[in-house]
Amino acid sequence: MTTDLPRRWSAGRFQLDLERVRVMGIVNVTPDSFSDGGSHADTASALRHARRLLDDGADVLDVGGESTRPGAQPVDADEEWRRVGPLLRELVAWRVPLSIDTYQVPTMARALELGVDIVNDIGALRAPGAEALVAASSAGVCLMHMQGQPRDMQRAPHYDDVVAEVAAFLRARVDALRARGVDGARLCVDPGFGFGKTLEHNVALARGLRTIAALGQPLLVGVSRKSMIGGMAGRAAGERLPGSLAAALACVAAGARIVRVHDVAATVDALAVWSALREDNEDER
């Protein structure tokens, strides 16, 4: 790992060492997520899935109760909590890094009160009250870029320079949280692949990812099974594992330190092999 990349992520009860790339396993407690909607919608099946992800090597569990796929309609905070609350109560006792994937402040507040370690917000804490709530906690934060809202974000996304605009947005959000007194070690950034971006925008963003990494915050990426993989490989959502692994490794090579994935075991293996070969090649130089 090069010396200019962040070495840790301070997240609630945990200090995550980023010398090794961390794998965030996805636990969708939703009926309508784009890839696995309904598969783990009840607490018992979600708990089994979470245990399997940990056994497969996940470092963090990311729990979400609302689909944010393109065209998705919003879910109110009470319904979101009905979906995720029982699961979070169980998972907090497992003593593993635990993330809540939400943009809704009431859900954040309830999750933080339970002891959840990370707030992963597609809205980058722009909702009224979100900054102050998180600033008063010790939670880690993931600030993501999104143009528009899930229900309309893919209608006509436009950028003059997608890399520069995403980087500027994320820098502004980091600065805003730091102005609130949030330690920079708590903040990671996510360029938001697929959130208000065409395939061409996603490709340009991936090719320019070092610019985002140069912001100096831990970089999280989520490319697993997304339509950008389908667009490049010509595969349906259930057939995108090879492409997802290739994209994740390309992002890691450009500076990503956390990868958010559905397929944890395959990702862990791919990272282990890639890392071993890369270190061997560097030693020979």
N, C-alpha and C positions, 0 to 999 in steps of 0.2 A: 504493500500500500504506500502511495506517495505521501510525503509529509504535508502536502497542502490540503489534503482531504480531512474532513472532521473525523475524530477518533472515537467519539462516544455520542450517545443520545441519552439525555437525562429524561426519564419517563416515569413519573410517579414513584413507585416502589423500586424501580430498577435503573441501573446505569448500563445501557447496552453498548458493549464494546464493538466498535465498527471497524476494527482491524479485519474482521471477517464479515463478509456480506450476510445480512440478516434476511430471513425468509418470513414474511407475514402471510399466514394462512387465512383464507377467506371463509367466514361462516355467515352465510346469508340466511336469515330467518324471514324469508319473504316468499310469497306465492308466485312472484312474477319477475324475478331476476333473469337477465338475458340468457345465462348459461345453465344455471342450476335451480331456477325458480321452483319452489315447492318441494325440493328434495329434502330439505332440512327445516321445514316450516314449523314443526312442533318441537318443544323443548327436549324431549327424550332423544329424538333423532339428531337434533343439533348438538347435543352433548356427545353422542357417539361419534359424530363427524369431527367435533373439536378434539376428542381424544385421539382419533385416527391421525389428524393433522399433526398433533404433537408427537405421536409415535413415529411419524414419517420425517420429523426433523424441523417442524415449524418453531421459530423463535418467538413469534408474536401471534396472537389470535385477534382478528379484526371482525367484530360482530356488527352486522347491519340489519335494520328492520324495514328499510324502504329501498325499492329498486330505483336506481338512477340511470337506467338504460335510456337511450334516446327515445323520446315519446312518452316516457313514464309520467303518470299523473302523481301529484304530491299526496302524501299520507299525513294525517294530522298527528300531532305529538302523542296524544293519548293512545292511538292505535299503534304507533311505532313502539311506545313503551310496553304495551300489552304483548307485543311480539318479542322484544329483546330483554325486558326486565327480568323475567324468571330465569332466563339463560345466564344473564350477567351475574345474578345472585349466586348461582352455582359456580360459575367460572372464577369469580374473584377468590374463592377459597382454594383454588388450585395452585395459587402462587406462581402464576406464569404471567408475562407481560400481556396485558389485555387492552384492546383498543375498541372504542365505540365509533362506528362510521355513521356520522349524523351531521346535519347542518342546523338542527332544531335546538334552540337554547334550552327548553325544558327537558329534553332528552339528555343533553349534555349535563345539566345540573343533577339530574337523578343518577346518572352513571358515575359522575365524580363523587357524589355522596356515598355511593356503594364502595368506591375505592378503585374504579377503573383507572388505568395508568396513562392512556393516550386518547386524545380527541382527534379523529381523522375527519376533517371537514372539507367537503367539496366546495364549500362557499368561502373557505379561507377566513372564517370567523368574522364575516362582514355583517351577520345578522345583529340587530340591536341587542346589546347586553352580552354578546358572546365574548368579546375581548376581555371585558371586566371579569366575567365569570372565570374564564380560564386563567387570567392573570392572578387571581386569588388562590389558585390551586398550585400543585406541584406537577401537574400532568405534562407529559410530552404532547406536542401538537404537530399535526401535519397540515400544512397550508397548501391547498391545491388550486390550480388555475382552471377556470371554466368560463367560456364565453356563452352568455345566455343562461337558460335553465334547462333541466333535463327534458321537459315537455317540448321545447322548441329549439334546443341548441344546435340541432343538425339541419335546420331548414336552409340557412344560407350563411354559414360562418365565413368571416372575411378578416384578413390581416394584410397589412402592408409588408410586415416582416414578423412572422410568427415567433421566431426565436427571440428577437429583441423585445417584442411586446410581452411575451410570457415572462421573460427574465425581469423586465421592469415591474410588472405586476407583482411578482413574488418578492422582489427586493422591497417594494413599497409595503407589502404586508408584513414582512419580517421587521422592517423599521417601525411600523405601527405597534407591533407587539413589544418590541424592545422599549419603545417610548412608554409603554404601560408598565415597564419594570420586569418584563419576562426575560429570563436568562436565555441568551442565544443558544445555549446547549440544549434547551428544551424544544427547539424549533427545527423541523425538517420541512422540505418543500417537495412538491409533486407537480410536474408540468401538465398533468391532466390529459394524457393521451386519450383521444376519443371524445372529449368533453368540449363540444363546440369547435370541432376541427375536422376537416376533410382528410381523406387518405393522404393527399399531397402535403397538407399541413403537418400531419403526424410524421411522415417521412422526413420532412425538413426539420422538425423538432428533434427527432431521434438523431439525425446527422449533426445537429447543433447542440447536443445535450451537454457538451463540455462547458458551454456558456452558462447553463443553469448550474452545473456543479461548481463553477467558479464563484457563485454567490457566497460560498463558504459554509453553507448549511448542509446537513445530511440530506442526500437526495433519495427520495422514494419514487419508484416507478411502478405503474400497474398497466401491463400490456396483455395479461393472461386472457386468452381466448377472445380477444376483442375483434371488432369488425375490421380493424386495420390489418390484423393477421389474415383474416379471410380475404381481404382485398388483395394482399400480396401473394398469398398461397392458393387462393381459389378454393378455400375449405369452409365447410359449415362449422358452427360453434363447437360441436362435439368432436371435430377432427383437427383441431388447431394446436394440439400439444407440441409437435415438433417446431412449428413456427413460433409458438409462444416461448419456447426454450431459447431459440435462436435470438429472438428479440430481447429477451431478458439478459442474455449474455452480452449482446451488443451494448445494452444500456449500462451494464456493470463495467464493461471495458471503458465506457465514457465517464464513469465516476459515480454511478448509482451505488448506494450502500444498503438499501432495503428494497426488496422486490416483493410486491403483493401478488399472490398467485392462488389459483385453485388447486394446481397439481403439485403438492409440496414434495413428495418423494422424488419425482422426476427432476424437479428443480434443484433439490439438494444434491442429487447425483451429478447433474450437469455442472453445477457450480464447483463441486469437488474436483471433477476431472479437469475442467477449464483452469481452475486455480493451480492444480498440480502441474499441468503442462506449462502454464504461463511462468510459474516460478522456476521450473527447470530451464526454460528458454532464457530467462533473465540471468540465471546463474552462469550460463554458458557464454555470456557476452563479455 
